[in-house]
Amino acid sequence: MTAAALAGGWDYHLFNHKTTFNGETRTITIAPEITELSVKRDVYSSWKEWLSLRDNAKYLDAIRVTGGDPIGGGEFTGDIYFLINDWRLEIGQSCTVDGVLYSDDFPSPFVQVSGTQLVTNRVSALVQTVAPVIENLTVNVDGLAVPTPAENAAAVWSHTPTRSLTNYGPYTGPSTSDIVTAIDSTSTTASNVSSIKTTVEAIDPAPTTSAIVSAIDTTSTLATTVNTINTNTTQLLVDVSSITGDTNQLQIDLANVGALVQALLKLETGRTKVDTAAKTLTVYDEDCTTPLIVFDLFNAAGAPSVTDIAERRPQSCP
């Protein structure tokens, strides 16, 4: 890419389109490695994006399109594209063009570079498009009928048993001190109370039933008193698995998203300048004075260059 092309439309190349547009010469050029080209996607839609960048809207329009009109029964007329205002499509290699493309000003919309084989313009004989109807579509695979989306939905909603989610509030069971008191009240475990208290008090915040039972089970000498402890703690039997998470706290910070979009727009539409002496490319803020980012420019050999650019590297890179 030359320095002139980089300074005049480097932001358009970020879209990786198959075509480039030159408003001065009114020429649409196909990239040399391209062998398949869609008139709708690669010519018309790409021109629309190019037109929205920088000051490209100052140039005369390149394309007009007809078609897409409803003709009843879910059918529409096909798209036909015309190059206008002396715009031409330049092709330097053998290429298959998919779509209907004409020129308002020339016998052919194409300009072929000398030595190029004839361009194949693949045009459909259909002049209308038909909207697909899929609601009653039946698919048969190896003799088995595949259910339609409507049949799948009906089967899901009619399935029994039905289930519902319950949102529980904060834990309201007994505190750690209440549990320790209940254990202390069991006189038959007096010799082992101190070890149980140490284990239970380490569980903070309020423990679950499974955590309490696990702490008790670790004291092998209390095996004969587990039933008594379980009797005193039956109020702790809470089905934790049915507690759903409170998602009210989840929020999306739209301010951060907006700031990111604004920064990307500045990089895409801001003023750019190539410094031929310093071998750099500078992108400026909306005031066209404040630099946003500076890139060092290199050729394929890794040497600074503004004539055969193969790499742009932010100066913030190590």
Secondary structure, 3 states (H helix, E strand, C coil): CCHHHHHHHHHHHCCCCCEEEECCCCEEEECCCCCEEEHHHHHHHHHHHHHCCCCHHHCCCCEEEECCCEEECCEEECCEEEECCCCEEEECCCCEEECCEEECCCCCCEEECCCCCCCEEECCCCCEEECCCCCCCCEEECCEEECCHHHHHHHHHCCCCCCCCCCCCCCCCCCHHHHHHHHHCCHHHHHHHHHHHHHHHCCCCCCCHHHHHHHHHCCHHHHHHHHHHHHHCHHHCCCHHHCCCCHHHCCCCHHHHHHHHHHHHHHHHCCEEEECCCCEEEEECCCCCCEEEEEEEECCCCCECCCCCCEEEECCCC
